[in-house]
Amino acid sequence: MPKVIGIAKLDVSVAEVDRRDCIVACRIFGEGCYGGEPFFVPKNPSIDEDDGYVVSYVHNEKTGESNFLVMDATSPNLDIVAHVKLPRRVPYGFHGLFVTENDLMKL
């Protein structure tokens, strides 16, 4: 399983030639820290498209600690606005599936 060392936010409309110029925000989790699949959570769907939060699980292999991070999606460093220490480790590669309430009730 690949280990994710950070998150990069891209704006592909910024550059036509060199896509490296498209990085508009970035957070590296730190030495020995690896994250899970990030998700975007909007503050309010009627506001700007990136006005919200990026959330992810991060595990520190040095300390054995796992955290759920909430990052400000509008900040250039994806500033952490909240972190929750988890009682157990979330496995690398763990990801979610979003379904409607109607679909869930069919299960």
C-alpha positions as CSV (number, residue, x, y, z in Angstrom):
1,M,0.0,0.0,0.0
2,P,1.5,3.4,-0.9
3,K,2.0,5.8,1.9
4,V,0.7,9.4,1.4
5,I,3.0,12.0,2.9
6,G,0.8,15.0,2.2
7,I,-2.0,16.7,0.2
8,A,-1.8,19.1,-2.7
9,K,-4.6,21.3,-3.9
10,L,-4.5,21.9,-7.7
11,D,-6.1,24.5,-9.9
12,V,-5.7,23.1,-13.4
13,S,-7.0,26.3,-14.9
14,V,-3.9,28.2,-13.8
15,A,-1.3,26.7,-16.1
16,E,-1.5,25.3,-19.6
17,V,2.1,24.0,-20.1
18,D,3.6,23.0,-16.7
19,R,1.0,21.5,-14.4
20,R,3.4,22.0,-11.4
21,D,2.3,25.6,-11.5
22,C,-1.2,24.4,-10.7
23,I,-0.4,23.7,-7.0
24,V,-2.2,26.4,-5.0
25,A,-2.1,24.8,-1.5
26,C,-0.1,22.0,0.1
27,R,0.3,20.3,3.5
28,I,3.1,17.7,4.2
29,F,2.1,15.7,7.3
30,G,5.6,15.4,8.7
31,E,8.3,12.8,9.1
32,G,6.9,9.4,9.8
33,C,3.3,10.6,9.3
34,Y,1.1,9.2,6.5
35,G,-2.4,10.1,5.6
36,G,-5.5,8.5,4.2
37,E,-7.8,9.5,1.4
38,P,-8.7,13.2,1.8
39,F,-12.3,14.4,1.4
40,F,-13.6,17.9,0.8
41,V,-16.5,19.0,3.0
42,P,-18.1,22.3,1.9
43,K,-19.1,24.9,4.5
44,N,-22.1,25.9,2.5
45,P,-22.8,24.7,-1.1
46,S,-23.9,28.1,-2.3
47,I,-20.5,29.8,-1.4
48,D,-17.2,29.6,-3.5
49,E,-16.4,26.1,-4.6
50,D,-13.4,25.7,-2.3
51,D,-14.9,27.3,0.8
52,G,-14.8,24.4,3.2
53,Y,-12.6,21.8,4.7
54,V,-10.3,19.0,3.7
55,V,-10.4,16.1,6.1
56,S,-8.1,13.1,6.4
57,Y,-6.8,10.5,8.8
58,V,-3.1,10.7,9.6
59,H,-1.0,8.0,11.3
60,N,2.3,8.8,13.0
61,E,4.4,5.6,12.7
62,K,7.0,6.9,15.2
63,T,4.5,7.5,18.1
64,G,1.7,5.1,17.0
65,E,-0.8,7.9,17.3
66,S,-3.6,8.5,14.7
67,N,-5.5,11.7,14.2
68,F,-8.5,12.9,12.2
69,L,-7.4,16.3,10.7
70,V,-9.7,19.1,9.6
71,M,-7.9,21.6,7.3
72,D,-9.0,24.9,5.9
73,A,-9.3,24.3,2.1
74,T,-8.9,28.0,1.4
75,S,-5.5,28.5,3.1
76,P,-2.3,28.0,1.1
77,N,-0.9,25.7,3.7
78,L,-4.2,23.8,4.3
79,D,-4.0,25.0,7.9
80,I,-5.3,22.6,10.5
81,V,-8.4,24.0,12.2
82,A,-9.1,20.9,14.3
83,H,-7.5,17.5,15.0
84,V,-9.1,14.6,16.9
85,K,-6.9,12.0,18.5
86,L,-8.3,8.6,17.6
87,P,-8.4,5.6,20.0
88,R,-7.2,3.3,17.3
89,R,-5.2,3.3,14.0
90,V,-7.1,3.7,10.8
91,P,-5.6,1.4,8.1
92,Y,-3.8,2.9,5.1
93,G,-6.1,2.7,2.1
94,F,-9.3,3.1,4.2
95,H,-11.9,5.1,2.3
96,G,-15.5,5.9,2.5
97,L,-18.5,5.6,0.3
98,F,-21.3,8.2,0.2
99,V,-24.8,7.1,-0.5
100,T,-28.2,8.8,-0.2
101,E,-30.5,7.9,2.7
102,N,-32.9,6.2,0.3
103,D,-30.1,3.9,-1.0
104,L,-29.0,3.2,2.5
105,M,-32.5,2.1,3.5
106,K,-32.5,-0.4,0.7
107,L,-29.6,-2.4,2.2
